Amino acid sequence: MTTLYITGAGVSAESGIPTFRGEDGFWTIGSRNYTPQEMATRAMYQGHTLQFLRWYYQRFATYRDHGPNAVHYWLADKDLITQNIDGLDGKAGNQSYIAIHGRLDQMTLFHDQNSADQITPTTTPWDEIDEEQLDGSLLEVFKISGRPKINESYKPFVLLFDEYYTELYRISEAQRRMRDATRMVFMGTSFSVNITMMALETAMARGIPIEIVDPEPVTVPYENTTYHAITALAYIEQAR
């Protein structure tokens, strides 16, 4: 049996990283003038670059030194696709996981999405950021003068709302893993992003049993589903 695990923000909650839609979640805290859904866009990065970079730094990069929890370590030898950009699965030792929405510790050359297969992520030098001179430091790290320039500036390695899955995010490999799975387990996700719906549709088409692990699991239109209204931590304790 090949089990594919697909994880969301709920898995990293035990590491002190806010979920997206909880009371203190990333998507409930915007900037002064924009909602998070407006901030996390390529259009915002291009048109309001400093606001985007400040928001990204304050909402995500400040969590870059958090460590894995027991769930990440349990998943370290599993077939895994994660929606999370925190990189904690890699820190826990999973060498083959797919970070389908990018990674907090990396950045890419700002590119046309049609040329994504030619792009290789590189490490983001977050430690070079001077918080007392935040704006200037962010612009220097991402090599931006005025507005971002294609093939010159850098962009955080994160899939934004107005972008689409490309080979940079290993989408073909993710789809292959879905097709090869004989069981899928969704952990800590609200099924509100494309990758979870893609996986669900694959499971339905192939008659693959799925499990949904979440304290408040979303009900999906698929009979071959087992619901676990518990945290991911409680689930792995039962599975041991």
C-alpha positions in Angstrom: 0.0 0.0 0.0 1.3 3.4 -1.0 0.0 6.2 1.3 0.3 9.8 0.2 0.2 12.4 3.0 -1.0 15.9 2.1 -0.5 18.4 4.8 -1.6 22.0 5.6 -1.0 24.7 8.1 -2.6 22.7 11.0 0.4 20.4 11.0 2.8 23.3 11.9 0.5 24.8 14.6 2.3 22.8 17.3 5.6 24.5 16.2 4.0 27.9 17.1 3.3 28.9 13.5 -0.2 30.4 13.0 -2.6 28.6 10.7 -4.1 30.5 7.9 -7.7 30.9 8.9 -7.6 30.6 12.7 -8.2 33.5 15.0 -4.5 34.6 14.7 -4.1 33.2 11.3 -2.1 34.7 8.4 -5.3 35.3 6.3 -7.0 37.1 9.2 -4.2 39.6 9.5 -3.7 41.9 6.6 -1.9 45.2 6.2 -3.4 48.5 6.9 -4.9 48.9 3.4 -5.1 45.4 2.0 -6.5 42.0 2.8 -4.0 39.1 2.9 -5.6 37.8 -0.3 -4.8 41.1 -2.0 -1.3 41.2 -0.5 -0.2 37.7 -1.5 -0.3 38.3 -5.2 2.2 38.8 -8.0 0.4 42.1 -8.9 1.1 43.4 -5.4 4.7 42.3 -5.6 5.1 44.2 -8.9 3.0 47.3 -8.1 3.5 47.8 -4.4 6.8 46.0 -3.9 7.8 47.4 -0.5 4.4 46.7 1.1 4.5 43.2 -0.3 8.0 42.5 1.0 7.3 44.0 4.4 4.1 41.9 4.7 5.9 38.8 3.7 8.7 39.3 6.1 6.5 40.1 9.0 3.9 37.4 8.4 6.3 34.5 7.3 10.0 35.2 7.6 9.8 36.0 11.3 8.9 32.3 11.8 12.0 31.0 9.9 13.8 29.7 12.9 11.0 27.7 14.4 11.6 23.9 14.6 9.8 20.8 13.6 7.3 19.1 15.9 6.5 15.4 16.5 4.2 15.3 13.5 7.0 16.5 11.1 9.3 13.9 12.5 6.7 11.2 12.1 6.3 12.2 8.5 10.0 12.3 7.8 10.0 8.9 6.0 6.6 9.3 4.4 5.5 10.1 0.8 4.5 13.7 1.4 3.2 16.8 -0.3 2.8 19.9 1.9 1.1 23.2 1.3 3.3 24.7 4.0 6.2 26.9 3.1 7.9 26.8 6.5 10.4 24.1 5.5 9.9 22.1 8.7 9.5 18.8 6.9 12.9 19.2 5.5 14.3 20.2 8.9 12.7 17.0 10.3 14.6 14.9 7.7 12.2 14.3 4.9 14.5 14.4 1.8 11.8 13.8 -0.9 8.8 15.9 0.2 7.2 18.3 -2.3 6.7 21.8 -1.0 4.0 22.5 -3.5 3.6 26.2 -2.6 7.3 27.0 -2.2 9.7 27.4 0.7 10.3 30.2 3.1 14.1 29.7 3.1 14.4 30.2 -0.7 13.9 32.7 -3.4 13.9 32.6 -7.2 14.9 34.9 -10.0 11.8 36.9 -10.9 10.6 35.3 -14.1 7.8 34.9 -16.6 5.9 31.9 -15.3 6.1 30.3 -18.8 9.8 29.9 -18.3 9.6 28.4 -14.8 11.3 25.1 -15.9 14.5 27.1 -16.4 14.5 28.5 -12.8 16.3 27.1 -9.8 15.6 28.3 -6.3 18.4 29.7 -4.2 18.8 30.3 -0.5 17.3 33.6 0.8 19.9 35.4 3.0 17.4 36.4 5.7 20.2 36.9 8.2 21.4 39.9 6.2 18.2 41.7 6.9 18.6 44.7 9.2 15.3 45.2 10.9 16.2 48.8 11.9 16.6 49.5 8.2 14.0 47.0 7.0 13.0 48.6 3.7 16.5 49.1 2.4 17.6 45.6 3.5 14.6 43.9 1.8 15.2 45.8 -1.5 18.9 44.9 -1.4 18.4 41.2 -0.6 15.8 40.9 -3.5 17.9 43.1 -5.8 15.1 45.6 -6.5 15.5 49.2 -7.5 12.1 50.9 -8.0 10.1 48.0 -9.4 11.1 44.3 -9.8 12.7 43.5 -13.1 12.3 40.2 -14.9 15.5 38.1 -14.8 17.2 40.6 -12.6 15.3 40.9 -9.3 14.4 38.1 -6.9 11.1 37.0 -5.6 10.3 34.9 -2.5 9.8 31.3 -3.6 6.1 31.2 -2.8 3.1 30.5 -5.0 0.9 33.6 -5.0 -2.8 33.8 -5.4 -2.6 35.0 -9.0 0.1 32.5 -10.0 -0.3 28.9 -11.2 1.4 25.6 -10.5 4.5 25.1 -12.7 7.4 22.6 -12.8 9.2 24.9 -10.4 6.8 23.7 -7.8 7.1 20.1 -9.0 3.5 19.9 -10.1 4.0 16.9 -12.5 5.7 14.9 -9.8 2.9 15.8 -7.3 0.3 14.6 -9.8 2.2 11.3 -10.4 2.3 10.7 -6.7 -1.4 11.2 -6.5 -2.0 8.7 -9.3 0.3 6.1 -7.7 -1.2 6.3 -4.3 -3.5 3.6 -3.0 -4.5 5.7 0.0 -4.4 9.4 0.8 -4.3 11.1 4.2 -5.1 14.8 4.4 -3.8 16.4 7.6 -4.5 19.9 8.9 -6.0 21.3 5.7 -9.2 23.1 5.0 -9.5 21.9 1.3 -9.5 25.6 0.2 -6.5 25.4 -2.2 -6.2 23.9 -5.6 -3.8 21.1 -4.7 -6.1 19.5 -2.2 -9.0 19.6 -4.7 -6.8 18.1 -7.3 -5.8 15.3 -5.0 -9.4 14.7 -4.0 -10.6 14.5 -7.6 -7.8 12.0 -8.4 -8.8 9.9 -5.4 -12.5 10.0 -6.5 -11.6 9.1 -10.1 -9.5 6.1 -9.0 -11.6 5.0 -6.1 -8.8 5.6 -3.6 -9.8 5.7 0.1 -9.0 8.9 1.9 -8.7 10.0 5.5 -9.2 13.6 6.7 -7.4 14.5 9.9 -8.5 17.9 11.5 -10.2 19.0 14.7 -12.9 20.4 12.5 -12.7 18.3 9.3 -14.2 19.6 6.1 -16.9 17.3 4.7 -16.2 16.3 1.2 -18.5 14.8 -1.5 -16.9 11.4 -1.4 -18.2 8.3 0.3 -14.9 6.5 0.6 -13.7 9.0 3.3 -12.8 8.4 6.9 -12.9 11.5 9.2 -10.7 11.9 12.2 -11.9 15.0 14.2 -8.6 15.2 16.1 -5.3 17.0 15.7 -2.5 15.6 13.6 -0.5 15.0 16.8 -3.3 12.9 18.3 -3.6 11.0 15.0 0.1 10.0 14.9 -0.1 9.0 18.6 -2.9 6.6 17.7 -1.0 5.3 14.6 2.2 4.4 16.5 
